[in-house]
Amino acid sequence: MRNVGWLPWPTLLLRASVLRALLPAAMLLIGGCGDGETTADLVLRGGFVVDGSGARGTLADVAIKGGRVLIVGDARELDAERVIDVRGLVVAPGFVDLHSHADLVLLADDAVRQQLLSAKILQGVTTIVVGNCGLGVAPASPDAAATLAGVNGWMTPEAVAAGAMDIAEYLSRLETAGVPLNVGTLVPHGPLRVSAMGLAPGEAELSQLIAMEAALEDGLRAGAFGVSVGLIYPPGMFSPTSELAALASIAAKYDRLFTAHIRGSSRMLLRATRELIEVNRRSGARTHHSHLEAVGEPYWGTIGDVLSLEDAAREEGLAISHDVFPYTRAATMMSAIFPPWSLEGGMPALLERLADPPTRELIRIQIEEREPEWPPWEPGGWPHNLAQAVGWDGILLASVGPDGPVEWVGKSLARIAEELGREPFDVVAELMIEERGQVGQMVAEISGREGEIEPLLSILAHPAGAVISDAEDYGRGSPHPAHAGAFVRALRWNREHSLGTLEAMVRKMTSYPADLLGLQDRGRLRPGAPADVVVFDPETVADRARWDRPRQAAVGVRLVMINGRIVAEEGRYLGGLHGEVLRAGR
């Protein structure tokens, strides 16, 4: 049976004959023009308005003037420069992608930037948040910037160089260049720690911790929406819980968010979740579990336990949330498969170790035999052995440099090794050396697999979860299809698997992530709000991007507006720098 909240009554209201009969009365119930306004730039006439709050949708006009929503209700008395008939379609707030990795994409020249972000906008995303998973470009000292260039190489478009800057300078740089959609940032922990102490393992000295706290405060005062950590990547993997709690306390002071790519999502999943809850208790910060997932089939069964742990924390009064991307593969850097000690000193040091036969053999043995143990930040510790969790056949090559073996992209390391008659570890070690570490990967068995998505659906359906993409197109290799389809796929799955009402799913993409960030004027369709709007067909909206065709744009999205400007219409991206750089507290 189809979900009563999703199809029968919205579909009934959207039928043209019924809509024509009910439209005048429904609009009168919502309200008329008000405030003496007689003109508008645009009126979206007669759509089914899902305002983002989670409340039941209603038939209404949406009038827009001066980049803001003027009326949600009866706008028949207005004179408008343009009227678009959207009867039979859903009108909703633009989607808020809480978890983007477009930090360096946004620094590309305008043509490249718009090309790489167009598919994300075409699925209805109007706001993104960068600086996730502890990865990013600021705040970085000159020495840190050089180190981070190696760490971030896999997510850097050609000809883009970040350089040294703080959060205020990063945001100013975006503002000066203009942005094609709204952008906010977190303060990523990686640049904080690398600036304070390089890629060294171990606990920070007091002076180093004070430096991190000061830089974090500067970033929050500049308008960052919180701080993020990535605890399976260097340098986050070297940081003890005490350091995380200290930084989270700074976020709490400003009522900002603390987000975490937790220690590990396989063997360490439950322990890592408990650590996140402990950080919340120690700091008082609102904490957020980035892309809640279970990596590897043996661990899918623990998803219910993770959700129960976080439910119990919420019942205790702790502010804990999560997000999820609706795919069974994840994109990340290939260096994430290596043990922490081999990553000390950054990418050049890793490549030197891989070029040294005895050290390379030790790395191979540990990848194939070493299991993570708690606490993973201790010397010799390891939070998350990806290769062991999913096997060499579960790690696929996603990107290489422009002169690299592009014919291997999309193939698993196991398959490449079989074709070459080599061992998978030797293939990846030599590939890293040849490509100077600038290699991207896809990790399979993320909370399910194709045709077996029930574990993933349980995360998506949970009321504390926001929908995210966690994916970008960097103009190289095979990007994750989520950059072009995450939000419309969630809508499609909601329709096909009866996960909840349409209104509840739209809330997960709009007001809920906006509220987590403290964005008061985004994620809702209401008078006075910036006119970030998406119009879609609830019966046909869907993702077309697939693993072998990852750049295919969404279908069923009829219109996208950013700050009152139409940027996509009938599946065609129109372009323009109509976004705003968003700052917390302003």
C-alpha positions in Angstrom: 0.0 0.0 0.0 1.3 3.5 -0.8 1.8 5.8 2.1 -1.4 7.7 2.9 0.6 10.9 3.7 2.6 10.8 0.5 0.3 10.0 -2.4 -3.4 9.8 -2.0 -4.3 13.2 -0.6 -1.6 15.3 -2.3 -2.3 13.6 -5.5 -6.1 14.3 -5.1 -5.4 17.9 -4.5 -3.0 18.1 -7.4 -5.5 16.7 -9.9 -6.4 19.7 -12.2 -10.1 19.5 -12.0 -10.2 19.3 -8.2 -7.5 22.0 -7.9 -9.5 24.5 -10.0 -12.5 23.9 -7.8 -10.7 24.3 -4.5 -8.0 26.9 -5.3 -10.0 30.1 -4.6 -11.2 28.8 -1.2 -7.8 27.5 -0.2 -6.2 30.8 -1.0 -8.7 32.8 1.0 -8.0 30.6 4.0 -4.3 31.5 3.8 -4.7 35.2 3.2 -4.7 37.9 0.6 -2.1 40.3 -0.5 -1.8 42.4 2.6 0.4 45.4 3.3 -1.0 47.3 0.3 1.3 45.5 -2.1 0.0 45.6 -5.7 2.9 44.4 -7.8 5.3 41.5 -7.9 8.2 40.4 -10.0 6.9 36.8 -10.3 3.9 34.8 -9.3 3.9 31.0 -9.2 0.2 30.3 -9.7 -1.7 27.6 -8.0 0.9 25.1 -6.9 0.8 22.7 -4.0 2.9 24.6 -1.5 5.1 22.5 0.9 6.6 25.3 3.0 9.5 23.3 4.6 8.1 23.3 8.1 6.7 19.8 7.9 3.2 21.1 8.1 0.6 19.8 5.7 0.9 21.3 2.2 -1.7 23.7 0.8 -2.8 25.0 -2.5 -1.6 28.6 -2.9 0.1 31.2 -5.1 3.7 32.2 -4.2 4.5 35.8 -5.1 8.1 37.1 -5.2 9.4 40.7 -5.2 12.8 42.1 -4.8 14.4 38.7 -4.2 12.1 37.8 -1.3 8.8 36.0 -0.8 6.0 38.5 -0.8 2.9 36.3 -0.4 2.1 32.7 0.1 -1.6 32.7 -0.5 -4.0 34.5 -2.8 -2.0 36.7 -5.2 -4.7 37.1 -7.9 -5.0 40.8 -7.2 -1.3 41.4 -7.9 0.1 42.8 -11.1 3.2 40.6 -11.9 5.9 40.9 -14.5 5.6 37.2 -15.0 3.1 34.5 -14.0 4.0 30.8 -14.2 1.2 28.3 -13.9 2.5 25.6 -11.5 -0.8 23.7 -10.9 -0.2 20.1 -10.4 3.4 20.8 -9.2 4.9 21.1 -5.7 6.4 24.4 -4.7 9.0 24.1 -1.9 11.9 26.0 -0.4 15.3 25.4 -2.1 17.2 22.5 -0.7 19.9 23.0 1.9 22.9 20.7 1.4 24.3 20.6 5.0 27.3 18.5 3.9 29.1 19.7 0.8 32.8 19.4 -0.1 32.9 22.2 -2.7 35.5 24.3 -0.7 37.9 24.3 -3.6 35.4 24.2 -6.4 34.2 27.6 -5.2 37.7 29.0 -5.7 37.8 27.9 -9.4 37.2 30.5 -12.2 33.5 31.3 -12.9 33.0 29.1 -15.9 34.5 26.0 -14.2 32.7 26.7 -10.9 29.3 27.0 -12.6 29.9 24.0 -14.7 30.8 21.8 -11.8 27.9 23.0 -9.6 25.2 23.1 -12.2 24.0 19.5 -11.7 23.6 20.2 -7.9 21.6 23.3 -8.6 19.4 21.4 -11.2 18.2 19.0 -8.5 17.0 22.0 -6.4 19.9 22.7 -4.1 20.1 26.5 -3.4 22.4 26.5 -0.3 25.5 24.5 0.5 27.7 24.3 3.6 31.4 23.6 3.1 34.2 22.8 5.6 32.9 19.3 6.4 34.7 16.2 7.8 37.5 18.4 9.1 38.6 19.0 5.5 39.0 22.5 4.0 41.3 25.3 3.2 41.0 27.7 6.1 42.2 28.8 8.6 45.7 27.9 7.2 49.1 29.4 7.8 51.5 29.4 4.8 53.2 26.1 6.0 49.8 24.5 6.6 48.5 25.6 3.2 51.3 23.7 1.5 50.5 20.6 3.6 46.8 20.9 3.0 47.4 21.2 -0.8 48.6 17.6 -0.7 45.8 16.4 1.6 43.1 18.1 -0.5 44.5 17.3 -3.9 41.8 14.7 -4.7 39.0 17.4 -4.2 40.8 20.2 -6.1 39.8 21.1 -9.6 42.6 21.7 -12.1 44.4 25.1 -11.8 42.9 25.9 -8.4 45.3 26.9 -5.5 44.0 27.9 -2.1 47.0 29.4 -0.4 47.1 30.7 3.2 44.0 32.4 4.6 41.7 32.6 7.5 37.9 32.0 7.5 37.2 35.7 7.1 39.5 35.9 4.1 38.0 32.7 2.5 34.5 34.1 2.8 35.6 37.5 1.5 37.3 35.8 -1.5 34.0 34.0 -2.3 32.0 37.2 -1.9 34.4 39.2 -4.2 34.2 36.5 -6.9 30.4 35.9 -6.5 28.8 32.6 -5.9 26.2 30.7 -8.0 24.3 29.5 -4.9 24.2 30.4 -1.2 27.3 29.3 0.7 28.1 28.9 4.4 31.1 27.3 6.0 32.1 25.4 9.1 35.6 25.7 10.5 37.4 22.5 9.5 39.5 21.0 12.3 42.2 19.8 9.8 43.5 23.3 9.0 43.2 24.3 12.6 45.5 21.5 13.8 47.9 21.5 10.9 48.4 25.3 11.4 49.1 24.7 15.1 51.2 21.6 15.0 51.6 20.2 11.5 50.5 16.6 10.7 52.2 15.3 13.9 50.4 12.6 15.9 49.7 12.7 19.6 48.1 15.0 22.0 48.5 18.8 21.4 50.5 20.8 23.9 48.7 23.4 25.8 50.0 26.2 23.6 49.0 24.4 20.5 45.5 23.7 21.8 45.2 27.4 22.8 46.2 28.4 19.2 43.5 26.1 17.8 40.9 27.5 20.1 41.9 31.1 19.2 41.7 30.4 15.5 38.4 28.6 15.9 37.0 31.6 17.8 38.2 33.9 15.0 36.4 31.7 12.4 33.2 31.6 14.4 33.3 35.4 14.8 33.8 35.7 11.1 30.5 33.8 10.5 31.3 30.1 10.4 28.3 28.0 11.4 30.4 25.6 13.6 33.4 23.3 13.6 33.8 20.0 11.9 36.1 17.1 12.6 37.1 14.1 10.4 38.3 11.4 12.7 39.4 8.8 10.1 41.6 11.4 8.3 44.9 13.0 9.5 45.1 15.0 11.6 41.7 14.3 13.2 42.6 10.7 13.7 45.5 11.8 16.0 43.2 13.9 18.2 42.0 12.6 21.6 38.5 13.1 22.9 39.7 15.8 25.2 40.8 18.0 22.3 37.4 17.5 20.5 35.6 18.5 23.7 37.7 21.6 24.1 36.9 22.7 20.6 33.3 21.8 20.9 33.1 24.0 24.0 34.2 27.0 21.9 31.3 26.1 19.5 28.9 25.9 22.4 30.0 29.4 23.6 28.7 30.8 20.3 25.8 28.3 20.0 27.3 26.8 16.9 27.3 23.2 15.6 29.9 20.6 16.3 29.9 18.0 13.4 31.9 14.8 13.2 32.9 12.2 10.7 33.2 9.8 13.6 36.2 7.5 14.3 35.0 4.7 12.2 31.8 3.2 10.8 32.7 -0.5 10.9 34.3 -2.2 13.9 34.4 1.1 15.8 30.9 2.3 15.0 29.3 2.0 18.4 32.3 3.2 20.3 32.7 6.1 18.0 29.1 7.1 18.4 29.4 7.0 22.2 32.5 9.3 21.9 30.3 11.8 20.0 27.7 11.7 22.7 30.5 12.1 25.3 31.8 15.2 23.5 28.2 16.6 23.7 28.0 15.9 27.5 31.4 17.5 28.2 31.0 20.6 26.0 27.3 21.3 25.9 27.6 21.8 22.1 24.9 20.8 19.7 26.5 17.8 18.0 25.9 16.3 14.6 26.8 12.8 13.3 27.9 13.4 9.7 26.7 10.8 7.2 25.6 8.2 9.7 26.4 4.9 8.1 27.7 1.4 8.6 30.6 0.4 6.3 30.8 -3.3 5.4 28.0 -5.9 5.5 29.1 -7.3 8.9 28.2 -4.0 10.5 24.9 -3.1 8.8 23.1 -4.7 11.7 24.5 -2.2 14.2 22.6 0.7 12.5 19.6 0.2 14.8 21.9 0.3 17.8 23.4 3.6 16.7 20.0 5.2 16.2 18.9 3.9 19.6 22.0 5.3 21.3 21.3 8.7 19.8 17.6 8.5 20.5 18.4 7.8 24.2 20.8 10.8 24.2 18.0 13.0 22.9 15.6 11.7 25.5 18.3 12.7 28.1 18.1 16.2 26.7 21.2 16.2 24.6 21.1 18.0 21.2 22.2 15.3 18.7 21.3 15.0 15.0 22.6 13.2 11.9 22.5 13.4 8.2 22.6 10.7 5.4 23.3 10.5 1.7 20.9 8.0 -0.1 23.6 5.8 -1.7 25.5 2.6 -0.9 28.9 3.9 -2.0 30.9 6.8 -0.5 33.5 9.0 -2.1 36.8 9.9 -0.4 40.5 10.2 -0.8 42.5 7.0 -1.5 44.9 7.9 1.3 42.1 6.9 3.8 43.0 3.2 3.4 46.4 3.6 4.9 47.4 3.3 8.6 47.7 6.5 10.6 51.4 6.3 11.2 52.1 6.1 7.5 50.3 9.4 7.0 52.4 11.3 9.6 54.1 14.3 7.8 51.6 14.5 5.0 51.4 13.1 1.5 55.2 13.4 0.6 56.0 11.3 3.7 53.5 8.7 2.7 54.9 8.4 -0.8 58.4 8.1 0.6 57.3 5.2 2.8 55.5 3.5 -0.1 58.7 3.8 -2.2 60.8 2.1 0.6 60.3 -1.7 0.2 60.5 -2.7 3.9 58.2 0.1 5.0 55.8 -0.7 2.1 55.6 -4.3 3.2 54.8 -3.3 6.8 52.0 -1.1 5.5 50.6 -3.9 3.4 50.6 -6.4 6.3 48.8 -3.9 8.5 46.1 -3.1 5.9 45.5 -6.8 5.4 45.7 -8.0 9.0 45.3 -5.1 11.5 42.0 -4.6 13.2 41.1 -1.2 14.9 41.2 -1.0 18.6 40.1 1.6 21.1 41.4 4.2 21.7 42.5 4.7 18.1 44.4 7.9 18.7 47.1 6.2 20.8 50.5 5.7 19.1 50.1 2.9 16.6 46.3 3.1 16.8 43.9 2.9 13.8 40.3 4.0 13.8 39.0 2.6 10.5 40.5 -0.1 8.2 38.4 0.5 5.1 40.1 -2.2 3.0 39.4 -4.7 5.7 35.8 -3.6 6.2 34.8 -3.9 2.5 37.6 -5.9 0.8 39.6 -4.9 -2.2 36.6 -5.5 -4.4 34.7 -2.9 -2.4 37.2 -0.1 -3.2 36.8 1.4 -6.6 39.1 3.9 -8.3 37.2 7.2 -8.7 39.8 9.7 -10.0 43.4 10.1 -11.1 45.4 13.0 -12.5 45.0 14.2 -16.1 47.8 12.0 -17.2 46.8 9.0 -15.1 45.2 5.6 -16.1 41.7 6.9 -16.7 40.7 3.6 -18.2 40.8 2.1 -14.7 38.4 4.7 -13.2 35.2 2.9 -12.1 36.9 -0.4 -11.6 37.6 -2.0 -8.2 41.2 -2.5 -7.0 40.6 -6.2 -7.1 39.5 -6.2 -10.7 42.4 -3.9 -11.8 44.8 -6.2 -10.0 43.4 -9.3 -11.7 43.7 -7.6 -15.1 47.3 -6.7 -14.4 48.2 -10.0 -12.7 49.3 -8.1 -9.6 48.2 -7.9 -5.9 45.7 -5.2 -5.1 47.9 -3.5 -2.6 50.8 -3.2 -5.0 48.5 -1.7 -7.6 47.3 1.0 -5.2 50.7 1.7 -3.8 52.2 2.2 -7.2 49.2 4.3 -8.3 49.6 6.6 -5.3 53.3 7.1 -6.1 52.7 7.7 -9.8 49.8 10.1 -9.2 51.6 11.9 -6.3 48.8 10.8 -4.0 46.1 12.7 -6.0 43.8 9.6 -6.2 40.1 9.4 -5.3 38.1 6.3 -4.4 34.6 5.0 -4.0 33.9 2.7 -1.0 31.1 0.2 -1.4 28.8 -1.5 1.1 27.8 1.7 2.8 24.7 0.7 4.8 23.7 -1.7 2.1 24.2 -2.5 -1.5 22.3 -2.1 -4.8 19.1 -4.1 -4.3 19.6 -4.4 -0.6 19.0 -0.9 0.8 16.8 -1.5 3.9 19.6 -0.6 6.4 20.1 2.7 4.5 16.4 3.4 4.4 16.1 3.1 8.1 18.6 5.9 8.5 16.9 8.1 5.9 13.5 7.6 7.4 14.6 8.6 10.9 13.2 12.0 12.0 16.5 13.2 13.3 18.2 12.8 9.9 18.8 15.5 7.2 19.4 14.7 3.6 22.8 15.6 2.2 24.9 14.9 -0.9 28.4 14.6 0.6 29.6 14.7 -3.1 30.9 17.1 -5.7 32.1 17.1 -9.3 35.7 18.1 -9.3 36.0 17.9 -13.1 38.1 14.7 -12.9 37.4 11.0 -13.1 34.0 9.7 -12.1 32.3 11.9 -9.5 29.8 10.4 -7.0 26.3 10.6 -8.6 25.0 12.2 -5.4 26.3 15.6 -6.6 23.6 15.4 -9.3 20.9 13.3 -7.6 21.0 12.9 -3.8 17.9 15.1 -3.0 15.7 14.0 -5.9 16.7 10.4 -5.1 15.5 10.9 -1.6 12.2 12.2 -3.0 12.0 9.2 -5.3 12.7 6.7 -2.6 10.2 8.4 -0.3 7.6 7.9 -3.1 8.6 4.3 -3.9 9.2 3.0 -0.3 6.6 5.0 1.7 9.1 6.4 4.1 6.8 9.1 5.3 4.9 12.1 4.1 6.2 14.4 1.3 6.1 17.2 3.8 8.4 15.3 6.3 10.9 14.5 3.6 11.0 18.1 2.3 11.6 19.3 5.9 14.7 17.0 6.0 16.0 19.0 3.0 15.0 22.5 4.0 14.0 23.9 7.4 15.6 21.1 9.4 19.2 21.6 8.2 18.6 25.3 8.2 17.6 25.1 11.9 20.6 23.0 12.7 22.8 25.8 11.3 20.8 28.5 12.9 19.8 29.9 9.6 16.6 31.8 10.4 15.6 32.9 6.9 16.3 29.9 4.8 14.6 26.6 4.4 11.0 27.9 4.6 8.6 29.5 2.2 7.1 32.4 4.1 6.6 36.1 3.5 9.9 38.1 4.0 12.2 35.1 3.4 14.7 35.1 0.6 13.1 33.5 -2.4 15.0 30.2 -2.7 12.4 28.1 -4.4 12.2 24.7 -6.1 9.2 23.5 -8.2 9.0 19.9 -9.0 6.6 17.2 -10.2 5.9 14.9 -7.3 5.0 12.0 -9.6 8.1 12.1 -11.8 10.9 13.8 -9.8 13.9 11.4 -9.8 17.6 11.0 -10.2 19.2 9.9 -13.4 22.9 9.9 -12.4 24.2 6.4 -12.1 27.6 5.0 -11.3 28.5 4.7 -15.0 26.8 8.0 -15.9 27.3 10.1 -12.8 26.8 13.5 -14.4 23.2 13.0 -15.6 21.0 15.8 -14.3 17.8 15.2 -12.4 14.3 15.0 -14.0 11.0 16.3 -12.7 12.5 19.6 -11.4 10.8 22.3 -13.3 12.1 25.5 -11.7 14.9 26.6 -9.3 15.2 30.1 -7.9 18.0 31.5 -5.8 17.3 34.8 -4.0 14.4 35.5 -6.4 16.3 34.8 -9.6 15.5 31.9 -11.8 18.6 29.8 -12.3 17.2 26.6 -13.8 14.0 26.1 -15.8 12.6 22.9 -17.4 15.9 21.0 -16.8 18.1 23.7 -18.2 20.7 25.5 -16.1 20.6 29.2 -16.8 23.6 30.2 -14.7 24.4 33.4 -12.9 26.0 34.4 -9.6 22.9 34.9 -7.6 23.9 33.3 -4.4 24.9 34.9 -1.2 27.8 34.2 1.2 26.1 33.4 4.5 27.5 34.2 7.9 26.2 32.8 11.2 24.6 35.4 13.5 23.8 37.9 10.8 
